[in-house]
Amino acid sequence: MTNNSDHIFSNIDIRKLLIPIMLENLLASLMGTVDTMMVSNVGASAVSAVSLVDSINILVIQALSALAAGGAILCSQYIGSSNPKGANRAARQVFLVMTVLSVFISAICLVLRVPMLKFIFGSVEAEVMADSQAYFLFTLLSFPFIGLYDAGASIMRAQKDSKSPMTISIISNFLNIGGNAILIFGLGMGVAGAAISTLVSRVFCAVVVIIKLRNPSQTICVNRYYAIRPDWDLIKRVLYIGVPSGIENSMFQFGKLAIQSTVSTLGTAAIAANAVTNILENLNGVAAQGVGIGLMTIVGQCIGAGRKDEAIYYIKKLSKMAEAAIIISCLVVFALCRPITILGGMEAESARMCFEMTLFITITKPISWVLSFIPAYGMRAAGDVKFSMITSCASMWLCRVSFTIFLCRVYGFGPIAVWIGMFADWSVRGIVFTIRFHSRRWLNHHIID
């Protein structure tokens, strides 16, 4: 182990990297909460429709985000090995892969939009289904712009620039909320208005990040996009890291869809309660997730520089930071739970269920969440992506999905079953990832020359 003064990242470097990411995630979740509150004032069917469609949207968003993160890990390792040319070549391939994949997904969803919704959520009320179709139409058009922004933001973070993505995200979120105010309340467009403002804000993100990366003073400069051609060796490396993470995130969201399908049979009140609880749970985890995202850049550069002991050191150090963030965030969000349900105009039954589920999360999340997520971020950055994928997928389906469906359909549990299953999933994953981390086998991967 090197002396603290010889570390690749000083404490100041870590703060400069992590704080913007944490603020970006926090603001995005806060704005998501405000967005849901604005939609909830349209009616229970509107917030239920947004919740159901977002179950699909998040599936796509998480898959694209994981793929972009895979490319960023490759860039980070090249930067750590003092190979900026390799980092630039990798960044161009990340943009190519993300563009092709996101356009393809958007086209498939456009063609299959109505049958997809009816197949997954066919048991919901007719009004909820109509709102779902309108909301999905506009949000699926935003997928290519999400892909481009994710690629650009991940590349910026790989070179320690997390401030630029934060600034872009802040402006975008305010554009989204302002658009909601105009289109939902001013023009009475309901869920369609919410979807259109989301689309516009995502277009803005993609355009700005593309312009930002053209700056030649950066370590990674991506320009002449039209001249990018496939480099199959680099594409294979991007996919080697990104695809397992994408599958992991996709399976995670497929599991949530299976759970959502079960929740949708519990009635509109349960759907609305679970939708708001999901937002609150995301909100109390965003700071710690920001730590994990930043950890990938840190560990990636350590591995690229051949400093494995530092990778271990930073995973331990940032896990402690994430635990502190989780405890504080859970307490703050729990304190805000009742005011949010009141301001959101939730019905009494939905508000009661939401409060009970948030209380359960506040107690259980600090126990198991960090060990089930943060070390895995670091191990993925070292190239140990297949183990994480297999572990997470198995734990998700065996614990979270199966247990939730069992509790709901056999024992008649309400939506609280979702969070009981989630706690079981976090606990199992935390144990497995802790064993893997201490085995050091995750350090035996090579993804750059």
Contacts in CASP RR format, 6 or more apart in sequence:
PFRMAT RR
TARGET T0000
AUTHOR 0000-0000-0000
METHOD contacts of the structure
MODEL  1
MTNNSDHIFSNIDIRKLLIPIMLENLLASLMGTVDTMMVSNVGASAVSAV
SLVDSINILVIQALSALAAGGAILCSQYIGSSNPKGANRAARQVFLVMTV
LSVFISAICLVLRVPMLKFIFGSVEAEVMADSQAYFLFTLLSFPFIGLYD
AGASIMRAQKDSKSPMTISIISNFLNIGGNAILIFGLGMGVAGAAISTLV
SRVFCAVVVIIKLRNPSQTICVNRYYAIRPDWDLIKRVLYIGVPSGIENS
MFQFGKLAIQSTVSTLGTAAIAANAVTNILENLNGVAAQGVGIGLMTIVG
QCIGAGRKDEAIYYIKKLSKMAEAAIIISCLVVFALCRPITILGGMEAES
ARMCFEMTLFITITKPISWVLSFIPAYGMRAAGDVKFSMITSCASMWLCR
VSFTIFLCRVYGFGPIAVWIGMFADWSVRGIVFTIRFHSRRWLNHHIID
1 309 0 8 1.000
1 310 0 8 1.000
1 313 0 8 1.000
2 307 0 8 1.000
2 309 0 8 1.000
2 310 0 8 1.000
7 310 0 8 1.000
7 313 0 8 1.000
8 80 0 8 1.000
8 298 0 8 1.000
8 301 0 8 1.000
8 302 0 8 1.000
8 305 0 8 1.000
8 307 0 8 1.000
8 310 0 8 1.000
9 17 0 8 1.000
9 298 0 8 1.000
9 301 0 8 1.000
9 314 0 8 1.000
13 160 0 8 1.000
14 298 0 8 1.000
14 318 0 8 1.000
16 160 0 8 1.000
16 162 0 8 1.000
16 163 0 8 1.000
17 157 0 8 1.000
17 160 0 8 1.000
17 162 0 8 1.000
17 294 0 8 1.000
17 297 0 8 1.000
17 298 0 8 1.000
18 162 0 8 1.000
18 290 0 8 1.000
18 291 0 8 1.000
18 294 0 8 1.000
18 318 0 8 1.000
18 321 0 8 1.000
19 162 0 8 1.000
20 162 0 8 1.000
20 163 0 8 1.000
20 165 0 8 1.000
20 166 0 8 1.000
21 157 0 8 1.000
21 162 0 8 1.000
21 165 0 8 1.000
21 166 0 8 1.000
21 290 0 8 1.000
21 291 0 8 1.000
21 293 0 8 1.000
21 294 0 8 1.000
22 286 0 8 1.000
22 287 0 8 1.000
22 290 0 8 1.000
22 291 0 8 1.000
22 325 0 8 1.000
23 166 0 8 1.000
24 162 0 8 1.000
24 165 0 8 1.000
24 166 0 8 1.000
24 169 0 8 1.000
24 170 0 8 1.000
25 286 0 8 1.000
25 287 0 8 1.000
25 289 0 8 1.000
25 290 0 8 1.000
25 293 0 8 1.000
26 283 0 8 1.000
26 286 0 8 1.000
26 287 0 8 1.000
27 169 0 8 1.000
27 170 0 8 1.000
27 173 0 8 1.000
28 169 0 8 1.000
28 173 0 8 1.000
28 286 0 8 1.000
29 279 0 8 1.000
29 282 0 8 1.000
29 283 0 8 1.000
29 285 0 8 1.000
29 286 0 8 1.000
30 283 0 8 1.000
31 173 0 8 1.000
31 174 0 8 1.000
31 176 0 8 1.000
31 177 0 8 1.000
32 173 0 8 1.000
32 279 0 8 1.000
33 279 0 8 1.000
33 280 0 8 1.000
33 283 0 8 1.000
33 340 0 8 1.000
34 177 0 8 1.000
35 176 0 8 1.000
35 177 0 8 1.000
35 180 0 8 1.000
35 194 0 8 1.000
35 198 0 8 1.000
36 47 0 8 1.000
36 50 0 8 1.000
36 275 0 8 1.000
36 276 0 8 1.000
36 279 0 8 1.000
36 344 0 8 1.000
37 340 0 8 1.000
37 343 0 8 1.000
37 344 0 8 1.000
37 345 0 8 1.000
38 177 0 8 1.000
38 180 0 8 1.000
38 181 0 8 1.000
38 184 0 8 1.000
38 185 0 8 1.000
38 194 0 8 1.000
39 46 0 8 1.000
39 47 0 8 1.000
39 50 0 8 1.000
39 180 0 8 1.000
39 184 0 8 1.000
39 190 0 8 1.000
39 191 0 8 1.000
39 194 0 8 1.000
40 46 0 8 1.000
40 47 0 8 1.000
40 272 0 8 1.000
40 276 0 8 1.000
40 344 0 8 1.000
40 345 0 8 1.000
40 346 0 8 1.000
41 344 0 8 1.000
41 345 0 8 1.000
42 184 0 8 1.000
42 190 0 8 1.000
42 191 0 8 1.000
44 268 0 8 1.000
44 269 0 8 1.000
44 272 0 8 1.000
44 347 0 8 1.000
44 350 0 8 1.000
45 125 0 8 1.000
45 127 0 8 1.000
45 128 0 8 1.000
45 131 0 8 1.000
45 268 0 8 1.000
46 131 0 8 1.000
46 190 0 8 1.000
46 191 0 8 1.000
47 272 0 8 1.000
47 275 0 8 1.000
47 276 0 8 1.000
48 124 0 8 1.000
48 128 0 8 1.000
48 131 0 8 1.000
48 268 0 8 1.000
48 271 0 8 1.000
48 272 0 8 1.000
48 275 0 8 1.000
49 128 0 8 1.000
49 129 0 8 1.000
49 130 0 8 1.000
49 131 0 8 1.000
49 132 0 8 1.000
49 134 0 8 1.000
49 135 0 8 1.000
49 191 0 8 1.000
50 131 0 8 1.000
50 135 0 8 1.000
50 191 0 8 1.000
50 194 0 8 1.000
50 275 0 8 1.000
51 260 0 8 1.000
51 271 0 8 1.000
51 272 0 8 1.000
51 274 0 8 1.000
51 275 0 8 1.000
51 278 0 8 1.000
52 117 0 8 1.000
52 120 0 8 1.000
52 121 0 8 1.000
52 124 0 8 1.000
52 128 0 8 1.000
52 132 0 8 1.000
52 260 0 8 1.000
52 264 0 8 1.000
52 271 0 8 1.000
53 117 0 8 1.000
53 132 0 8 1.000
53 135 0 8 1.000
53 136 0 8 1.000
53 139 0 8 1.000
55 253 0 8 1.000
55 256 0 8 1.000
55 257 0 8 1.000
55 260 0 8 1.000
56 109 0 8 1.000
56 116 0 8 1.000
56 117 0 8 1.000
56 120 0 8 1.000
56 136 0 8 1.000
56 257 0 8 1.000
57 136 0 8 1.000
57 139 0 8 1.000
57 140 0 8 1.000
58 253 0 8 1.000
58 256 0 8 1.000
59 250 0 8 1.000
59 253 0 8 1.000
59 254 0 8 1.000
59 256 0 8 1.000
59 257 0 8 1.000
60 105 0 8 1.000
60 109 0 8 1.000
60 143 0 8 1.000
60 146 0 8 1.000
61 146 0 8 1.000
62 246 0 8 1.000
62 249 0 8 1.000
62 250 0 8 1.000
62 252 0 8 1.000
62 253 0 8 1.000
63 105 0 8 1.000
63 246 0 8 1.000
63 249 0 8 1.000
63 250 0 8 1.000
63 253 0 8 1.000
64 98 0 8 1.000
64 101 0 8 1.000
64 102 0 8 1.000
64 105 0 8 1.000
64 143 0 8 1.000
64 146 0 8 1.000
64 147 0 8 1.000
64 150 0 8 1.000
65 150 0 8 1.000
65 249 0 8 1.000
66 242 0 8 1.000
66 245 0 8 1.000
66 246 0 8 1.000
66 248 0 8 1.000
66 249 0 8 1.000
67 97 0 8 1.000
67 98 0 8 1.000
67 101 0 8 1.000
67 150 0 8 1.000
67 238 0 8 1.000
67 239 0 8 1.000
67 242 0 8 1.000
67 243 0 8 1.000
67 245 0 8 1.000
67 246 0 8 1.000
68 94 0 8 1.000
68 98 0 8 1.000
68 147 0 8 1.000
68 150 0 8 1.000
68 151 0 8 1.000
68 152 0 8 1.000
68 153 0 8 1.000
68 154 0 8 1.000
69 154 0 8 1.000
69 241 0 8 1.000
69 242 0 8 1.000
69 245 0 8 1.000
69 293 0 8 1.000
69 296 0 8 1.000
69 380 0 8 1.000
70 94 0 8 1.000
70 154 0 8 1.000
70 238 0 8 1.000
70 241 0 8 1.000
70 242 0 8 1.000
70 245 0 8 1.000
70 380 0 8 1.000
71 90 0 8 1.000
71 91 0 8 1.000
71 94 0 8 1.000
71 154 0 8 1.000
71 155 0 8 1.000
71 158 0 8 1.000
71 238 0 8 1.000
71 241 0 8 1.000
71 242 0 8 1.000
72 94 0 8 1.000
72 154 0 8 1.000
72 155 0 8 1.000
72 157 0 8 1.000
72 158 0 8 1.000
72 296 0 8 1.000
72 297 0 8 1.000
73 158 0 8 1.000
73 241 0 8 1.000
73 296 0 8 1.000
73 300 0 8 1.000
73 380 0 8 1.000
73 381 0 8 1.000
73 383 0 8 1.000
73 447 0 8 1.000
74 90 0 8 1.000
74 94 0 8 1.000
74 234 0 8 1.000
74 237 0 8 1.000
74 238 0 8 1.000
74 241 0 8 1.000
74 447 0 8 1.000
74 448 0 8 1.000
75 87 0 8 1.000
75 90 0 8 1.000
75 91 0 8 1.000
75 94 0 8 1.000
75 154 0 8 1.000
75 155 0 8 1.000
75 158 0 8 1.000
75 159 0 8 1.000
75 220 0 8 1.000
76 158 0 8 1.000
76 296 0 8 1.000
76 297 0 8 1.000
76 300 0 8 1.000
76 301 0 8 1.000
76 304 0 8 1.000
76 381 0 8 1.000
77 300 0 8 1.000
77 301 0 8 1.000
77 303 0 8 1.000
77 304 0 8 1.000
77 447 0 8 1.000
77 448 0 8 1.000
78 84 0 8 1.000
78 86 0 8 1.000
78 87 0 8 1.000
78 90 0 8 1.000
78 304 0 8 1.000
78 448 0 8 1.000
79 87 0 8 1.000
79 158 0 8 1.000
79 159 0 8 1.000
79 219 0 8 1.000
79 220 0 8 1.000
79 301 0 8 1.000
80 300 0 8 1.000
80 301 0 8 1.000
80 302 0 8 1.000
80 304 0 8 1.000
80 305 0 8 1.000
81 304 0 8 1.000
81 305 0 8 1.000
81 306 0 8 1.000
81 448 0 8 1.000
82 305 0 8 1.000
83 448 0 8 1.000
84 219 0 8 1.000
84 220 0 8 1.000
87 158 0 8 1.000
87 159 0 8 1.000
87 219 0 8 1.000
87 220 0 8 1.000
88 220 0 8 1.000
88 221 0 8 1.000
88 222 0 8 1.000
89 231 0 8 1.000
89 234 0 8 1.000
90 234 0 8 1.000
90 237 0 8 1.000
90 238 0 8 1.000
91 155 0 8 1.000
91 213 0 8 1.000
91 220 0 8 1.000
91 222 0 8 1.000
92 222 0 8 1.000
92 228 0 8 1.000
92 231 0 8 1.000
93 228 0 8 1.000
93 230 0 8 1.000
93 231 0 8 1.000
93 234 0 8 1.000
93 235 0 8 1.000
93 238 0 8 1.000
94 151 0 8 1.000
94 152 0 8 1.000
94 154 0 8 1.000
94 155 0 8 1.000
94 238 0 8 1.000
95 148 0 8 1.000
95 151 0 8 1.000
95 152 0 8 1.000
95 222 0 8 1.000
95 225 0 8 1.000
95 228 0 8 1.000
96 228 0 8 1.000
96 229 0 8 1.000
96 230 0 8 1.000
96 235 0 8 1.000
97 235 0 8 1.000
97 238 0 8 1.000
97 239 0 8 1.000
98 147 0 8 1.000
98 148 0 8 1.000
98 150 0 8 1.000
98 151 0 8 1.000
99 144 0 8 1.000
99 147 0 8 1.000
99 148 0 8 1.000
99 151 0 8 1.000
101 147 0 8 1.000
102 143 0 8 1.000
102 144 0 8 1.000
102 146 0 8 1.000
102 147 0 8 1.000
102 148 0 8 1.000
103 143 0 8 1.000
103 144 0 8 1.000
105 143 0 8 1.000
106 140 0 8 1.000
106 141 0 8 1.000
106 143 0 8 1.000
106 144 0 8 1.000
109 116 0 8 1.000
109 136 0 8 1.000
109 140 0 8 1.000
109 143 0 8 1.000
110 137 0 8 1.000
110 140 0 8 1.000
110 141 0 8 1.000
113 133 0 8 1.000
113 136 0 8 1.000
113 137 0 8 1.000
113 140 0 8 1.000
114 133 0 8 1.000
117 129 0 8 1.000
117 132 0 8 1.000
117 133 0 8 1.000
117 136 0 8 1.000
118 129 0 8 1.000
120 257 0 8 1.000
120 261 0 8 1.000
121 128 0 8 1.000
121 129 0 8 1.000
121 132 0 8 1.000
121 260 0 8 1.000
121 261 0 8 1.000
121 264 0 8 1.000
122 129 0 8 1.000
123 264 0 8 1.000
123 265 0 8 1.000
124 132 0 8 1.000
124 264 0 8 1.000
124 271 0 8 1.000
125 268 0 8 1.000
128 268 0 8 1.000
131 190 0 8 1.000
131 191 0 8 1.000
134 191 0 8 1.000
134 192 0 8 1.000
134 195 0 8 1.000
135 191 0 8 1.000
135 192 0 8 1.000
135 194 0 8 1.000
135 195 0 8 1.000
136 195 0 8 1.000
137 195 0 8 1.000
138 192 0 8 1.000
138 193 0 8 1.000
138 195 0 8 1.000
138 196 0 8 1.000
138 198 0 8 1.000
138 199 0 8 1.000
139 195 0 8 1.000
139 198 0 8 1.000
139 199 0 8 1.000
141 199 0 8 1.000
142 198 0 8 1.000
142 199 0 8 1.000
142 202 0 8 1.000
142 203 0 8 1.000
144 206 0 8 1.000
145 199 0 8 1.000
145 202 0 8 1.000
145 203 0 8 1.000
145 205 0 8 1.000
145 206 0 8 1.000
146 202 0 8 1.000
146 205 0 8 1.000
146 206 0 8 1.000
147 206 0 8 1.000
148 206 0 8 1.000
148 209 0 8 1.000
148 210 0 8 1.000
149 168 0 8 1.000
149 202 0 8 1.000
149 205 0 8 1.000
149 206 0 8 1.000
149 209 0 8 1.000
151 209 0 8 1.000
152 165 0 8 1.000
152 209 0 8 1.000
152 210 0 8 1.000
152 212 0 8 1.000
152 213 0 8 1.000
152 222 0 8 1.000
153 165 0 8 1.000
153 168 0 8 1.000
153 169 0 8 1.000
153 209 0 8 1.000
155 213 0 8 1.000
155 220 0 8 1.000
155 222 0 8 1.000
156 162 0 8 1.000
156 164 0 8 1.000
156 165 0 8 1.000
156 209 0 8 1.000
156 212 0 8 1.000
156 213 0 8 1.000
157 165 0 8 1.000
157 293 0 8 1.000
157 294 0 8 1.000
157 297 0 8 1.000
158 220 0 8 1.000
158 297 0 8 1.000
159 218 0 8 1.000
159 219 0 8 1.000
159 220 0 8 1.000
160 297 0 8 1.000
161 218 0 8 1.000
162 294 0 8 1.000
164 209 0 8 1.000
164 212 0 8 1.000
165 209 0 8 1.000
168 204 0 8 1.000
168 205 0 8 1.000
168 208 0 8 1.000
168 209 0 8 1.000
168 212 0 8 1.000
169 205 0 8 1.000
171 204 0 8 1.000
171 208 0 8 1.000
172 201 0 8 1.000
172 202 0 8 1.000
172 204 0 8 1.000
172 205 0 8 1.000
173 201 0 8 1.000
175 197 0 8 1.000
175 200 0 8 1.000
175 201 0 8 1.000
175 204 0 8 1.000
176 197 0 8 1.000
176 198 0 8 1.000
176 200 0 8 1.000
176 201 0 8 1.000
177 197 0 8 1.000
178 197 0 8 1.000
179 193 0 8 1.000
179 196 0 8 1.000
179 197 0 8 1.000
179 200 0 8 1.000
180 193 0 8 1.000
180 194 0 8 1.000
180 197 0 8 1.000
182 197 0 8 1.000
183 189 0 8 1.000
183 190 0 8 1.000
183 192 0 8 1.000
183 193 0 8 1.000
183 194 0 8 1.000
183 196 0 8 1.000
183 197 0 8 1.000
184 190 0 8 1.000
184 193 0 8 1.000
184 194 0 8 1.000
187 193 0 8 1.000
189 196 0 8 1.000
210 225 0 8 1.000
213 220 0 8 1.000
213 221 0 8 1.000
213 222 0 8 1.000
213 223 0 8 1.000
214 221 0 8 1.000
214 222 0 8 1.000
214 223 0 8 1.000
215 221 0 8 1.000
216 223 0 8 1.000
237 447 0 8 1.000
237 448 0 8 1.000
240 385 0 8 1.000
240 447 0 8 1.000
241 380 0 8 1.000
241 383 0 8 1.000
241 385 0 8 1.000
241 447 0 8 1.000
242 385 0 8 1.000
244 385 0 8 1.000
244 386 0 8 1.000
244 388 0 8 1.000
244 389 0 8 1.000
245 380 0 8 1.000
245 385 0 8 1.000
245 388 0 8 1.000
245 389 0 8 1.000
246 389 0 8 1.000
247 389 0 8 1.000
247 393 0 8 1.000
248 385 0 8 1.000
248 388 0 8 1.000
248 389 0 8 1.000
248 392 0 8 1.000
248 393 0 8 1.000
251 392 0 8 1.000
251 393 0 8 1.000
251 396 0 8 1.000
251 397 0 8 1.000
252 392 0 8 1.000
252 393 0 8 1.000
252 396 0 8 1.000
255 396 0 8 1.000
255 397 0 8 1.000
255 400 0 8 1.000
255 401 0 8 1.000
258 401 0 8 1.000
258 405 0 8 1.000
259 400 0 8 1.000
259 401 0 8 1.000
259 404 0 8 1.000
259 405 0 8 1.000
259 418 0 8 1.000
260 274 0 8 1.000
262 404 0 8 1.000
262 405 0 8 1.000
262 408 0 8 1.000
262 409 0 8 1.000
263 270 0 8 1.000
263 271 0 8 1.000
263 274 0 8 1.000
263 408 0 8 1.000
263 415 0 8 1.000
263 418 0 8 1.000
264 271 0 8 1.000
266 408 0 8 1.000
266 414 0 8 1.000
266 415 0 8 1.000
269 347 0 8 1.000
269 349 0 8 1.000
269 350 0 8 1.000
269 353 0 8 1.000
270 350 0 8 1.000
270 353 0 8 1.000
270 414 0 8 1.000
270 415 0 8 1.000
272 346 0 8 1.000
272 347 0 8 1.000
272 350 0 8 1.000
273 346 0 8 1.000
273 349 0 8 1.000
273 350 0 8 1.000
273 351 0 8 1.000
273 352 0 8 1.000
273 353 0 8 1.000
273 354 0 8 1.000
273 357 0 8 1.000
273 415 0 8 1.000
274 353 0 8 1.000
274 357 0 8 1.000
274 415 0 8 1.000
274 418 0 8 1.000
276 340 0 8 1.000
276 341 0 8 1.000
276 346 0 8 1.000
276 350 0 8 1.000
276 354 0 8 1.000
277 353 0 8 1.000
277 354 0 8 1.000
277 357 0 8 1.000
277 358 0 8 1.000
277 361 0 8 1.000
277 415 0 8 1.000
277 419 0 8 1.000
280 333 0 8 1.000
280 336 0 8 1.000
280 337 0 8 1.000
280 340 0 8 1.000
280 354 0 8 1.000
280 358 0 8 1.000
280 361 0 8 1.000
281 358 0 8 1.000
281 361 0 8 1.000
281 365 0 8 1.000
281 419 0 8 1.000
283 329 0 8 1.000
283 333 0 8 1.000
284 326 0 8 1.000
284 329 0 8 1.000
284 330 0 8 1.000
284 332 0 8 1.000
284 333 0 8 1.000
284 334 0 8 1.000
284 361 0 8 1.000
284 362 0 8 1.000
284 365 0 8 1.000
285 325 0 8 1.000
285 326 0 8 1.000
285 329 0 8 1.000
285 365 0 8 1.000
285 369 0 8 1.000
286 329 0 8 1.000
287 322 0 8 1.000
287 325 0 8 1.000
287 326 0 8 1.000
287 328 0 8 1.000
287 329 0 8 1.000
288 322 0 8 1.000
288 323 0 8 1.000
288 325 0 8 1.000
288 326 0 8 1.000
288 329 0 8 1.000
288 369 0 8 1.000
288 370 0 8 1.000
288 373 0 8 1.000
288 374 0 8 1.000
289 373 0 8 1.000
291 318 0 8 1.000
291 321 0 8 1.000
291 322 0 8 1.000
291 325 0 8 1.000
291 374 0 8 1.000
292 318 0 8 1.000
292 322 0 8 1.000
292 373 0 8 1.000
292 374 0 8 1.000
292 377 0 8 1.000
292 378 0 8 1.000
293 377 0 8 1.000
294 318 0 8 1.000
294 377 0 8 1.000
295 314 0 8 1.000
295 315 0 8 1.000
295 318 0 8 1.000
295 374 0 8 1.000
295 377 0 8 1.000
295 378 0 8 1.000
295 381 0 8 1.000
296 377 0 8 1.000
296 378 0 8 1.000
296 380 0 8 1.000
296 381 0 8 1.000
297 381 0 8 1.000
298 314 0 8 1.000
298 318 0 8 1.000
298 381 0 8 1.000
299 311 0 8 1.000
299 314 0 8 1.000
299 315 0 8 1.000
299 377 0 8 1.000
299 378 0 8 1.000
299 381 0 8 1.000
299 382 0 8 1.000
300 311 0 8 1.000
300 378 0 8 1.000
300 381 0 8 1.000
300 382 0 8 1.000
302 308 0 8 1.000
302 310 0 8 1.000
302 311 0 8 1.000
302 314 0 8 1.000
303 311 0 8 1.000
303 381 0 8 1.000
303 382 0 8 1.000
303 383 0 8 1.000
303 443 0 8 1.000
304 448 0 8 1.000
308 443 0 8 1.000
311 378 0 8 1.000
311 381 0 8 1.000
311 382 0 8 1.000
311 443 0 8 1.000
312 440 0 8 1.000
315 374 0 8 1.000
315 375 0 8 1.000
315 378 0 8 1.000
315 379 0 8 1.000
315 437 0 8 1.000
318 374 0 8 1.000
319 370 0 8 1.000
319 371 0 8 1.000
319 374 0 8 1.000
319 375 0 8 1.000
322 370 0 8 1.000
322 373 0 8 1.000
322 374 0 8 1.000
323 366 0 8 1.000
323 370 0 8 1.000
326 365 0 8 1.000
326 366 0 8 1.000
326 369 0 8 1.000
326 370 0 8 1.000
327 366 0 8 1.000
330 361 0 8 1.000
330 362 0 8 1.000
330 365 0 8 1.000
330 366 0 8 1.000
331 362 0 8 1.000
333 358 0 8 1.000
333 362 0 8 1.000
334 358 0 8 1.000
334 359 0 8 1.000
334 362 0 8 1.000
337 354 0 8 1.000
337 355 0 8 1.000
337 358 0 8 1.000
337 359 0 8 1.000
338 351 0 8 1.000
338 355 0 8 1.000
341 350 0 8 1.000
341 351 0 8 1.000
341 354 0 8 1.000
341 355 0 8 1.000
342 351 0 8 1.000
346 354 0 8 1.000
353 414 0 8 1.000
353 415 0 8 1.000
353 416 0 8 1.000
356 416 0 8 1.000
357 415 0 8 1.000
357 416 0 8 1.000
357 418 0 8 1.000
357 419 0 8 1.000
360 416 0 8 1.000
360 419 0 8 1.000
360 420 0 8 1.000
360 423 0 8 1.000
361 419 0 8 1.000
364 419 0 8 1.000
364 423 0 8 1.000
364 426 0 8 1.000
365 423 0 8 1.000
365 426 0 8 1.000
367 423 0 8 1.000
367 427 0 8 1.000
368 423 0 8 1.000
368 426 0 8 1.000
368 427 0 8 1.000
368 430 0 8 1.000
369 426 0 8 1.000
371 429 0 8 1.000
371 430 0 8 1.000
371 431 0 8 1.000
371 433 0 8 1.000
371 434 0 8 1.000
372 425 0 8 1.000
372 426 0 8 1.000
372 427 0 8 1.000
372 429 0 8 1.000
372 430 0 8 1.000
372 433 0 8 1.000
373 429 0 8 1.000
375 433 0 8 1.000
375 434 0 8 1.000
375 436 0 8 1.000
375 437 0 8 1.000
376 388 0 8 1.000
376 392 0 8 1.000
376 429 0 8 1.000
376 433 0 8 1.000
379 387 0 8 1.000
379 388 0 8 1.000
379 433 0 8 1.000
379 436 0 8 1.000
379 437 0 8 1.000
379 442 0 8 1.000
380 388 0 8 1.000
382 442 0 8 1.000
382 443 0 8 1.000
382 445 0 8 1.000
383 442 0 8 1.000
383 445 0 8 1.000
383 447 0 8 1.000
384 436 0 8 1.000
384 441 0 8 1.000
384 442 0 8 1.000
384 443 0 8 1.000
384 445 0 8 1.000
387 436 0 8 1.000
387 442 0 8 1.000
388 433 0 8 1.000
391 429 0 8 1.000
391 432 0 8 1.000
391 433 0 8 1.000
391 436 0 8 1.000
392 429 0 8 1.000
395 425 0 8 1.000
395 428 0 8 1.000
395 429 0 8 1.000
395 432 0 8 1.000
396 425 0 8 1.000
398 428 0 8 1.000
399 421 0 8 1.000
399 424 0 8 1.000
399 425 0 8 1.000
399 428 0 8 1.000
400 421 0 8 1.000
400 422 0 8 1.000
400 424 0 8 1.000
400 425 0 8 1.000
403 417 0 8 1.000
403 420 0 8 1.000
403 421 0 8 1.000
403 424 0 8 1.000
404 417 0 8 1.000
404 418 0 8 1.000
404 420 0 8 1.000
404 421 0 8 1.000
404 422 0 8 1.000
407 413 0 8 1.000
407 414 0 8 1.000
407 417 0 8 1.000
407 420 0 8 1.000
407 421 0 8 1.000
408 414 0 8 1.000
408 417 0 8 1.000
413 420 0 8 1.000
436 442 0 8 1.000
END
